[in-house]
Amino acid sequence: MDVVKYLLDMLMPFFSPMMAPLMLGFFIIYAAWYLTSLKTFAPMTREEAQLLWKIHKTKTGCEAQKMREIKRKNKIVGFKCECGYKHVQKRPIIR
C-alpha cells in the first residue's frame, strides 16, 4: 500500500486539479462502454439455425449443401456454412 501512495504522491504534481475530473469522466465513459459491449453466447434451436442458414443461402445465392452447428456447452449457438459463412448468436450481458 505504501508503494501505491508513493507513486500517487510522485505523480500528483503532473496532474492539475482540472485534469482529475477529465480523467475520471473518461474512465466512467470507458467503463460504461466496456460493460455494455460484453456479450455472451445465446442458445438457439436447431430449427432456428436451419432457418437462418436457408435465409443465408437465398440472400447470397450460396450453393452449399450442408451446414455445421456451432455448439457451446452442448447448446447450439450458431452455424457454419460450407461456403465459409459463420453466424454466432450473441446477446449483451447487461440489458
Contacts in CASP RR format, 6 or more apart in sequence:
PFRMAT RR
TARGET T0000
AUTHOR 0000-0000-0000
METHOD contacts of the structure
MODEL  1
MDVVKYLLDMLMPFFSPMMAPLMLGFFIIYAAWYLTSLKTFAPMTREEAQ
LLWKIHKTKTGCEAQKMREIKRKNKIVGFKCECGYKHVQKRPIIR
15 23 0 8 1.000
35 93 0 8 1.000
35 94 0 8 1.000
36 92 0 8 1.000
36 94 0 8 1.000
37 92 0 8 1.000
38 92 0 8 1.000
38 93 0 8 1.000
38 94 0 8 1.000
39 90 0 8 1.000
39 91 0 8 1.000
39 92 0 8 1.000
39 93 0 8 1.000
40 90 0 8 1.000
40 91 0 8 1.000
40 93 0 8 1.000
41 72 0 8 1.000
41 75 0 8 1.000
41 77 0 8 1.000
41 88 0 8 1.000
41 89 0 8 1.000
41 90 0 8 1.000
42 77 0 8 1.000
42 89 0 8 1.000
42 90 0 8 1.000
42 91 0 8 1.000
43 75 0 8 1.000
43 76 0 8 1.000
43 77 0 8 1.000
43 89 0 8 1.000
44 76 0 8 1.000
44 77 0 8 1.000
44 78 0 8 1.000
44 89 0 8 1.000
45 76 0 8 1.000
46 69 0 8 1.000
46 76 0 8 1.000
49 67 0 8 1.000
49 69 0 8 1.000
49 76 0 8 1.000
49 78 0 8 1.000
49 79 0 8 1.000
50 67 0 8 1.000
52 78 0 8 1.000
52 79 0 8 1.000
52 87 0 8 1.000
53 67 0 8 1.000
53 79 0 8 1.000
53 81 0 8 1.000
53 87 0 8 1.000
56 62 0 8 1.000
56 81 0 8 1.000
56 85 0 8 1.000
56 87 0 8 1.000
57 63 0 8 1.000
57 64 0 8 1.000
57 81 0 8 1.000
60 83 0 8 1.000
60 85 0 8 1.000
62 81 0 8 1.000
62 83 0 8 1.000
62 85 0 8 1.000
63 83 0 8 1.000
64 81 0 8 1.000
64 82 0 8 1.000
64 83 0 8 1.000
65 82 0 8 1.000
66 82 0 8 1.000
67 79 0 8 1.000
67 80 0 8 1.000
67 81 0 8 1.000
67 82 0 8 1.000
68 79 0 8 1.000
68 80 0 8 1.000
69 76 0 8 1.000
69 78 0 8 1.000
69 79 0 8 1.000
70 76 0 8 1.000
70 77 0 8 1.000
70 78 0 8 1.000
70 79 0 8 1.000
70 80 0 8 1.000
70 86 0 8 1.000
70 88 0 8 1.000
71 77 0 8 1.000
77 88 0 8 1.000
77 89 0 8 1.000
77 90 0 8 1.000
78 86 0 8 1.000
78 87 0 8 1.000
78 88 0 8 1.000
78 89 0 8 1.000
79 86 0 8 1.000
79 87 0 8 1.000
80 86 0 8 1.000
80 87 0 8 1.000
END
